Amino acid sequence: MRVLGVDPGYATTGVAVVERSGGKLHHLVIGAIKTPSDQPQAARLAMLWRDISALIAEHEPEVVAIERVFFNSNVKTAMAVGQASGVALAAAAQAGLAVHEYTPPEVKQSVAGVGGASKQQVQVMVAAILGLAEVPKPPDAADACALAICHLNRSGLATALARQVAR
């Protein structure tokens, strides 16, 4: 299974394509989409849509895992993240991909084994799981990896449980 992980952000959106092959997880892409602050809002969102759509076309993920947007005390930040999330959701829907949303505690639990894990603990685990020499940078890219890993872990568990129930 191949998953596109997306950590939505207006200025920086983390992206990662991770797949499970032969029982192991492998990364195909780890990076970030950055939009220039001197551009109008609509242009930045259009760039984000274009780049996510290009990633989908090039790497053909089967599913998208994205961080579920929470309310934030900073309304401006929450709105911008919500808009970036909406763009990613639209790009996935246009490509016909299923989207699974995960909260930060769900991702931390799946990747680090503790729902209250620190950002650094999650980053270290992402590097270990993917066999990387160092933590992915920027942090948004590591978060996107964690989202993809979370989905792969959870979908594997769901499949195993379904097989067990079917017996």
C-alpha positions as CSV (number, residue, x, y, z in Angstrom):
1,M,0.0,0.0,0.0
2,R,1.2,3.5,-0.9
3,V,0.1,6.5,1.2
4,L,0.5,10.2,0.7
5,G,0.8,11.9,4.1
6,V,-0.1,15.6,4.3
7,D,0.6,17.9,7.2
8,P,-1.4,21.0,6.0
9,G,-0.1,24.5,6.4
10,Y,-0.5,27.7,4.5
11,A,3.2,28.7,4.3
12,T,4.6,25.2,4.6
13,T,2.8,21.9,3.9
14,G,4.6,18.7,4.8
15,V,4.3,15.9,2.3
16,A,5.5,12.3,2.3
17,V,4.9,9.2,0.2
18,V,5.4,6.1,2.1
19,E,4.7,2.5,1.1
20,R,4.5,-0.9,2.7
21,S,6.4,-3.5,0.7
22,G,7.5,-6.9,1.8
23,G,6.4,-6.1,5.4
24,K,8.7,-3.0,5.6
25,L,8.0,0.7,5.2
26,H,9.9,2.7,2.6
27,H,9.8,6.3,1.8
28,L,9.5,7.6,-1.8
29,V,9.2,11.3,-1.0
30,I,9.8,13.4,2.1
31,G,9.6,17.1,1.7
32,A,7.6,20.3,2.0
33,I,5.6,22.5,-0.3
34,K,6.4,26.2,0.6
35,T,4.3,29.0,-0.7
36,P,5.9,32.5,-1.1
37,S,4.6,35.0,1.4
38,D,4.7,37.8,-1.2
39,Q,2.0,36.1,-3.2
40,P,-1.8,36.7,-2.7
41,Q,-3.7,34.1,-0.7
42,A,-5.5,32.6,-3.7
43,A,-2.3,32.2,-5.7
44,R,-0.6,30.4,-2.7
45,L,-3.5,28.0,-2.4
46,A,-3.5,27.4,-6.1
47,M,0.3,26.5,-5.9
48,L,-0.4,24.1,-3.1
49,W,-3.2,22.4,-5.1
50,R,-1.0,22.2,-8.1
51,D,2.0,20.6,-6.2
52,I,-0.2,18.1,-4.3
53,S,-1.9,17.1,-7.5
54,A,1.5,16.6,-9.2
55,L,2.7,14.4,-6.3
56,I,-0.5,12.3,-6.6
57,A,0.0,12.0,-10.4
58,E,3.7,11.1,-10.1
59,H,3.6,8.7,-7.2
60,E,0.1,7.2,-7.5
61,P,-0.7,6.8,-3.8
62,E,-3.7,4.6,-3.0
63,V,-4.9,6.8,-0.1
64,V,-4.2,10.1,1.5
65,A,-3.6,10.5,5.3
66,I,-4.0,14.1,6.6
67,E,-4.0,15.7,9.9
68,R,-7.4,16.5,11.2
69,V,-7.6,20.2,11.7
70,F,-8.3,21.3,15.3
71,F,-9.4,24.6,16.5
72,N,-6.5,26.8,17.5
73,S,-6.5,29.8,19.9
74,N,-5.0,31.8,17.0
75,V,-8.0,32.2,14.6
76,K,-5.8,33.5,11.7
77,T,-3.6,30.4,11.9
78,A,-6.6,28.0,12.2
79,M,-8.2,29.5,9.2
80,A,-5.0,29.3,7.1
81,V,-4.4,25.7,8.1
82,G,-8.1,24.9,7.4
83,Q,-7.8,26.4,3.9
84,A,-4.6,24.4,3.2
85,S,-6.3,21.3,4.4
86,G,-9.3,21.9,2.2
87,V,-7.0,22.3,-0.8
88,A,-5.3,18.9,0.0
89,L,-8.7,17.3,0.5
90,A,-9.9,18.6,-2.9
91,A,-6.8,17.5,-4.7
92,A,-7.3,14.0,-3.2
93,A,-11.0,13.9,-4.1
94,Q,-10.3,15.0,-7.6
95,A,-7.9,12.1,-8.0
96,G,-10.5,9.7,-6.7
97,L,-8.5,8.9,-3.6
98,A,-9.9,8.0,-0.2
99,V,-8.8,10.3,2.6
100,H,-8.3,9.4,6.2
101,E,-7.9,12.1,8.8
102,Y,-6.0,11.5,12.1
103,T,-5.7,13.7,15.1
104,P,-2.2,14.5,16.5
105,P,-2.7,12.1,19.5
106,E,-3.7,9.3,17.2
107,V,-0.6,9.8,15.1
108,K,1.7,10.0,18.2
109,Q,0.1,6.8,19.6
110,S,0.6,4.9,16.3
111,V,4.2,6.1,15.6
112,A,5.7,6.5,19.1
113,G,3.4,4.3,21.2
114,V,2.3,7.2,23.4
115,G,-0.5,9.6,22.5
116,G,1.3,12.4,24.4
117,A,4.7,11.9,22.8
118,S,6.7,15.0,22.1
119,K,7.3,16.2,18.6
120,Q,10.9,15.2,18.9
121,Q,10.0,11.6,20.0
122,V,7.8,11.2,17.0
123,Q,10.5,12.6,14.7
124,V,13.1,10.1,16.1
125,M,10.6,7.2,15.7
126,V,9.9,8.3,12.1
127,A,13.6,8.2,11.3
128,A,13.9,4.8,12.9
129,I,10.9,3.3,11.2
130,L,12.0,4.5,7.8
131,G,15.6,3.7,8.3
132,L,16.8,7.3,7.9
133,A,20.2,8.5,9.1
134,E,18.6,11.6,10.6
135,V,15.2,13.2,11.4
136,P,13.3,14.4,8.3
137,K,13.4,18.2,7.8
138,P,11.6,20.5,8.0
139,P,9.4,19.3,10.9
140,D,6.3,19.5,8.6
141,A,7.9,16.8,6.5
142,A,8.5,14.5,9.5
143,D,4.8,15.1,10.5
144,A,3.7,14.1,7.0
145,C,5.8,10.9,7.3
146,A,4.2,10.2,10.7
147,L,0.7,10.6,9.2
148,A,1.5,8.1,6.4
149,I,3.0,5.7,8.9
150,C,0.0,6.0,11.2
151,H,-2.3,5.1,8.3
152,L,-0.2,2.1,7.3
153,N,-0.1,0.9,10.9
154,R,-3.8,1.3,11.4
155,S,-4.8,-0.1,8.1
156,G,-2.6,-3.2,8.7
157,L,-4.3,-3.7,12.0
158,A,-7.7,-3.2,10.6
159,T,-7.0,-5.8,7.9
160,A,-5.7,-8.3,10.4
161,L,-8.7,-7.8,12.6
162,A,-11.1,-8.2,9.7
163,R,-9.4,-11.5,8.7
164,Q,-9.6,-12.8,12.2
165,V,-13.3,-11.9,12.5
166,A,-14.0,-13.6,9.1
167,R,-12.6,-16.9,10.4
